[in-house]
Amino acid sequence: DMKVTQMPRYLIKRMGENVLLECGQDMSHETMYWYRQDPGLGLQLIYISYDVDSNSEGDIPKGYRVSRKKREHFSLILDSAKTNQTSVYFCASTRDWGTYEQYFGPGTRLTVL
Amino acid sequence: GEKVEQHESTLSVREGDSAVINCTYTDTASSYFPWYKQEAGKSLHFVIDIRSNVDRKQSQRLIVLLDKKAKRFSLHITATQPEDSAIYFCAASNSNNRIFFGDGTQLVVKP
């Protein structure tokens, strides 16, 4: 069953706290992504990972970092969360280099107070 | 870099009518054009794609047209149903690991 999972689904944090969002996929996809979605702004790419320990900044990497130690797991870390990082975060994966469909996780709704 | 624009931010149609969502792109190297659907409060899922070696593709009630000369592609949904109501995102990729999304079109199908 081809699936992308995200944990947690909902998270409330205070400004300055650290945040860890986790993503998993069971398709052995090399490429994984982290996006955020804000109302009226579509999807913004935060980071891309091409495989284990091979990560690249997307369009809005500031304030975020990522970790990929296993092909099936990709983590997004917010060190000292800010209120403007309140958003819905989506993880996605795809085979090859983006010329195949992306499979999206269910999303994590993060609120930073 | 690539920029994908969706021309309709919202689109309202009557059930049974056709809906057309138009997108343009800027990078002539783009060769893969997928469409994604996002229902209210849910995640995105893939619906259909087209590659640059063809100019038309159909999957049941969905038709995608690609005009490479005009750098334009469109999603046609025929015989719309209430469950077609969602946000639709077009995207473009040049096989260089990035996919660029449009800002989405909210489609409302009225009974």
Chai-1 contact restraints between the chains, C-beta under 6 A:
chainA,res_idxA,chainB,res_idxB,connection_type,confidence,min_distance_angstrom,max_distance_angstrom,comment,restraint_id
A,G42,B,F101,contact,1.0,0.0,6.0,A-B,restraint_1
A,G42,B,D103,contact,1.0,0.0,6.0,A-B,restraint_2
A,G42,B,G104,contact,1.0,0.0,6.0,A-B,restraint_3
A,L43,B,F101,contact,1.0,0.0,6.0,A-B,restraint_4
A,W97,B,S95,contact,1.0,0.0,6.0,A-B,restraint_5
A,W97,B,N97,contact,1.0,0.0,6.0,A-B,restraint_6
A,G98,B,S93,contact,1.0,0.0,6.0,A-B,restraint_7
A,G98,B,N97,contact,1.0,0.0,6.0,A-B,restraint_8
A,G98,B,R98,contact,1.0,0.0,6.0,A-B,restraint_9
A,G98,B,I99,contact,1.0,0.0,6.0,A-B,restraint_10
A,T99,B,Y32,contact,1.0,0.0,6.0,A-B,restraint_11
A,T99,B,S93,contact,1.0,0.0,6.0,A-B,restraint_12
A,T99,B,S95,contact,1.0,0.0,6.0,A-B,restraint_13
A,E101,B,P34,contact,1.0,0.0,6.0,A-B,restraint_14
A,E101,B,F46,contact,1.0,0.0,6.0,A-B,restraint_15
A,F104,B,S43,contact,1.0,0.0,6.0,A-B,restraint_16
A,F104,B,L44,contact,1.0,0.0,6.0,A-B,restraint_17
A,P106,B,S43,contact,1.0,0.0,6.0,A-B,restraint_18
A,G107,B,S43,contact,1.0,0.0,6.0,A-B,restraint_19
